[in-house]
Amino acid sequence: MPSVSDIPDVAAALFTSQHRAVKLAGKRALSKAPLGIGSCFDMSEALKSTQRAGAHPRTCIDPASLPRWSRATCTYMLRTARPDPAHYVRKGGGSLVQPLAGPAAGAARAAAPRPAPPRAGAYRRRANPPNTAFRRFYERGDLPIAMEHRGMKNVIRWKVDLAKLDYHHYLPMFFDGIRETQEPYRFLAVQGVEDMLKAGGAKVLPVLPQLIIPIKTALNTREHSVMCIALQLLQKLVLSTEQIGEALVPYYRQLLPILNLYKAHNKNLGDAIDYGQRKATCLGELVAAALALLERTGGPDAFINIKYMVPTYESVLR
């Protein structure tokens, strides 16, 4: 069974991965803070209360296209436009509606545009508004943390002892911030989760029910970088203390559907080398590792529950 040391430092790899993506690969840099003045007194702009992370896009339906209740037949009937007499077929005009035959018919069918099937959009990135509780409390100055810049990497300087911290209040808040994509919120949230899991011990298990919704929300954003961070922190959560794996079994219905969707999300490179596995950026590998860890630590009922939610999963213990 892997240990916590086998999982790389997630927060320390954020800056190096971002540097490789922007400077070397030429990808788009992360968006800056909403105000963009770089001051420590920046405040995020207020968002609409209807914006929710990982939400389905709303479908706009024209009320005129909905069926209406008919008192005459006591059923719902679709509205149809009144026929126009100018479009009636008149005497001697029957040849206009006769189907084509022979080569002309084939040419007409080839020239006609074929409707393409609609895209399901299962892997499409969903909304991820910057309205986390971690961002709100950090900008208000209610979190006992500060950024400490060091030579090798940045760390968090805690203003209170972690043993005296209220995990029921702070740990769910930090987990809510792992879906952030702007700095310094993303680094502070991820590094804070790692520090609290490392020093939490027995204080993590009672807080587990409050961590399910933030983890599920981060996974439902369908954003590649956010999902990679969430899967690595999920493994660290399982390995942080005993009985976490068994306590997670009742919550498989909330966490595993999105893992089932990305279980085979690997790159088909042929005989090329994919360095994403070493850099922990391959979703398929992270999902496989997370499912295997859940089975090893989930007790005797883990496999049957994983198999129910992920039908293509094969046991690593048999």
C-alpha positions in Angstrom: 0.0 0.0 0.0 1.4 3.4 -0.9 2.2 6.0 1.8 1.8 9.7 2.0 5.4 10.2 1.0 4.7 8.4 -2.3 2.3 11.1 -3.4 4.3 14.2 -4.6 4.0 17.6 -3.0 1.0 19.0 -4.8 1.4 22.7 -3.8 5.2 22.7 -4.6 4.5 21.4 -8.1 2.0 24.2 -9.0 4.6 26.8 -9.8 6.9 24.5 -11.8 4.0 23.0 -13.8 2.7 26.5 -14.5 6.1 27.7 -15.6 6.5 24.7 -18.0 3.1 25.2 -19.4 3.4 28.9 -20.1 7.1 29.4 -20.8 7.9 26.1 -22.6 4.7 24.8 -24.0 3.3 28.3 -24.8 -0.1 27.7 -23.1 -2.2 30.5 -21.8 -1.2 31.9 -18.4 -3.6 31.8 -15.4 -6.0 34.8 -15.2 -5.0 37.4 -12.7 -7.0 38.7 -9.8 -10.2 40.5 -10.8 -8.9 44.0 -10.0 -5.4 43.3 -11.3 -3.5 46.0 -9.2 -1.5 43.5 -7.3 -2.3 45.0 -3.9 -2.8 42.9 -0.8 -6.1 44.8 -0.3 -7.6 43.5 -3.6 -11.1 42.2 -3.3 -12.9 40.0 -5.7 -15.8 41.4 -7.6 -19.2 40.3 -6.4 -20.8 37.5 -8.4 -24.4 36.6 -9.0 -25.9 34.2 -6.5 -27.1 32.0 -9.4 -23.6 31.1 -10.5 -22.7 27.7 -9.1 -19.5 25.6 -9.7 -19.9 22.5 -11.8 -23.5 23.3 -12.7 -25.2 22.1 -15.8 -25.8 24.8 -18.5 -29.4 26.0 -18.5 -31.5 25.1 -21.5 -33.6 27.9 -22.9 -37.0 26.7 -24.2 -39.4 28.9 -26.1 -42.8 28.8 -24.3 -44.5 28.9 -27.7 -43.0 25.5 -28.5 -44.5 23.8 -25.5 -47.8 21.9 -25.7 -51.0 23.6 -24.5 -54.0 22.2 -22.7 -57.0 21.7 -25.0 -60.4 21.8 -23.3 -62.0 20.2 -26.2 -60.0 17.0 -26.1 -58.7 17.2 -22.5 -55.2 16.6 -23.6 -52.0 18.5 -24.3 -51.6 19.5 -28.0 -48.7 21.1 -29.8 -49.4 24.4 -31.4 -49.3 24.4 -35.2 -49.2 27.4 -37.5 -52.3 28.2 -39.5 -51.8 26.9 -43.1 -51.2 29.4 -45.8 -53.4 29.0 -49.0 -50.5 30.3 -51.1 -48.7 27.0 -50.4 -51.5 24.7 -51.5 -50.9 22.4 -54.5 -53.1 23.6 -57.3 -54.2 21.9 -60.5 -51.3 21.1 -62.8 -48.6 21.6 -60.1 -48.3 18.0 -59.0 -44.9 17.6 -60.7 -43.4 20.1 -58.2 -43.9 17.7 -55.3 -42.9 14.5 -57.1 -39.7 12.9 -55.9 -36.7 12.9 -58.2 -35.5 9.6 -59.7 -32.3 8.4 -61.3 -29.0 10.3 -61.3 -30.7 13.6 -60.4 -31.9 12.1 -57.1 -28.4 11.0 -56.1 -27.0 14.4 -56.9 -29.7 16.1 -54.9 -29.1 13.8 -51.9 -25.3 14.4 -52.1 -25.8 18.2 -52.3 -28.2 18.3 -49.3 -26.5 19.1 -46.0 -26.5 16.2 -43.6 -27.3 17.1 -40.0 -24.5 16.2 -37.7 -25.3 14.5 -34.4 -25.3 16.8 -31.4 -22.3 16.7 -29.0 -23.1 15.3 -25.6 -20.5 17.6 -23.9 -19.6 15.1 -21.1 -16.0 16.3 -21.0 -16.8 20.0 -21.6 -15.4 22.3 -19.0 -18.2 23.6 -16.7 -18.6 26.8 -14.7 -16.0 27.5 -12.0 -16.8 31.0 -10.7 -14.3 32.5 -8.1 -16.8 32.5 -5.3 -15.3 30.0 -2.9 -15.6 30.4 0.9 -11.8 30.3 1.1 -11.4 33.3 -1.1 -14.0 35.3 0.8 -12.4 34.5 4.2 -8.9 35.1 3.0 -9.7 38.5 1.5 -11.4 39.4 4.8 -8.4 38.5 6.8 -10.0 35.8 8.8 -7.5 33.0 8.0 -4.5 32.5 10.2 -2.1 32.1 7.3 0.5 34.1 5.4 2.7 33.5 2.5 6.4 32.8 3.3 8.8 33.0 0.3 11.8 30.7 0.5 14.6 29.8 -1.8 13.4 26.4 -2.9 9.6 26.9 -2.7 6.9 28.9 -1.0 5.3 27.7 2.2 2.6 28.8 4.5 3.4 30.5 7.8 0.7 29.6 10.3 -0.1 32.2 12.9 -1.5 29.5 15.3 -0.5 26.0 16.2 -2.1 23.4 13.9 -2.9 21.3 16.9 -5.1 24.0 18.3 -6.9 24.7 15.0 -10.6 24.0 14.7 -10.7 21.5 11.9 -14.5 21.5 11.6 -14.3 25.1 10.6 -11.1 25.4 8.6 -10.5 22.1 6.8 -13.8 22.2 4.7 -13.0 25.8 3.9 -9.5 25.0 2.6 -10.9 22.1 0.6 -13.4 24.4 -1.0 -10.5 26.5 -2.2 -8.8 23.7 -4.2 -10.9 24.5 -7.2 -9.4 28.0 -7.4 -7.4 28.8 -10.6 -5.9 32.2 -9.5 -2.9 32.8 -7.4 -2.3 33.1 -4.5 -5.6 31.5 -3.6 -4.9 28.2 -5.3 -1.4 27.7 -3.7 -2.6 28.8 -0.2 -5.6 26.4 -0.3 -3.7 23.4 -1.6 -0.7 23.9 0.8 -3.1 24.5 3.7 -4.9 21.2 3.0 -1.6 19.3 2.9 -0.4 20.9 6.1 -3.6 20.2 8.0 -3.8 16.6 6.7 -0.2 16.0 7.8 -0.7 17.4 11.3 -4.4 16.5 11.8 -4.2 12.8 12.9 -7.5 11.8 14.5 -9.0 15.2 14.0 -9.6 14.6 10.3 -12.0 11.7 10.6 -14.9 13.6 12.3 -14.7 16.3 9.6 -15.0 13.8 6.7 -18.7 14.3 6.0 -18.1 18.1 5.5 -15.4 17.4 2.9 -17.5 15.4 0.4 -19.3 18.4 -1.2 -16.1 20.5 -1.8 -14.3 17.5 -3.4 -17.4 16.7 -5.5 -17.7 20.3 -6.6 -14.0 20.4 -7.6 -14.3 17.2 -9.7 -17.6 18.4 -11.3 -15.9 21.4 -12.8 -14.3 19.1 -15.4 -11.3 21.4 -15.4 -8.1 19.4 -16.0 -5.8 21.1 -13.5 -8.5 21.3 -10.8 -9.3 17.6 -11.1 -5.7 16.6 -10.9 -5.3 18.5 -7.7 -8.5 17.1 -6.2 -7.5 13.5 -7.0 -4.1 13.8 -5.4 -5.5 15.4 -2.3 -8.2 12.7 -2.2 -5.4 10.1 -2.0 -3.6 12.1 0.7 -6.9 12.3 2.6 -7.3 8.6 2.6 -3.7 8.0 3.7 -3.7 10.8 6.4 -5.2 8.5 9.1 -6.7 5.1 9.6 -10.4 4.4 9.0 -10.8 7.2 6.4 -11.0 4.7 3.6 -13.8 2.7 5.3 -15.6 5.9 6.2 -15.6 7.0 2.5 -17.6 3.9 1.4 -21.0 5.5 2.0 -20.0 8.5 -0.1 -19.0 6.6 -3.2 -22.2 7.6 -4.9 -21.1 11.2 -4.8 -17.5 10.8 -5.8 -17.2 7.9 -8.2 -19.5 8.9 -11.0 -17.0 11.5 -12.3 -14.2 9.0 -11.8 -16.1 6.5 -14.0 -16.3 9.2 -16.7 -12.5 9.8 -16.7 -11.3 6.3 -16.0 -10.1 5.8 -19.6 -9.0 9.4 -20.2 -5.5 8.6 -21.3 -3.4 9.8 -24.2 -2.9 7.4 -27.1 0.6 8.4 -28.2 1.6 5.1 -29.8 5.3 4.4 -29.0 5.9 7.9 -27.7 6.5 8.8 -24.1 3.9 10.5 -21.9 5.6 12.5 -19.2 2.3 13.4 -17.7 2.3 10.3 -15.6 5.4 11.4 -13.8 4.2 14.9 -13.5 0.8 13.7 -12.2 -1.2 15.4 -15.0 -2.7 12.2 -16.6 -6.3 11.9 -15.4 -6.6 8.2 -16.3 -3.6 7.3 -14.2 -4.7 9.4 -11.3 -8.2 7.9 -11.4 -6.8 4.4 -11.5 -4.5 5.1 -8.5 -7.4 6.6 -6.5 -9.7 3.7 -7.2 -7.0 1.2 -6.2 -6.3 3.1 -3.0 -10.0 3.2 -2.1 -10.3 -0.5 -2.6 -7.2 -1.3 -0.5 -8.4 0.9 2.4 -12.1 0.6 2.1 -12.5 -2.8 3.8 -14.5 -5.8 2.6 -17.4 -3.8 1.1 -15.2 -1.4 -1.0 -14.9 -3.5 -4.1 -18.6 -4.2 -4.6 -19.4 -0.5 -4.1 -16.7 0.6 -6.5 -17.9 -2.0 -9.0 -21.4 -0.7 -8.8 -20.4 2.8 -9.7 -17.5 2.0 -12.0 -18.5 -1.2 -13.9 -15.2 -1.5 -15.8 -13.1 -1.5 -12.7 -11.0 -4.6 -12.0 -9.9 -5.5 -8.5 -6.2 -5.0 -7.6 -6.4 -7.5 -4.7 -7.6 -10.6 -6.6 
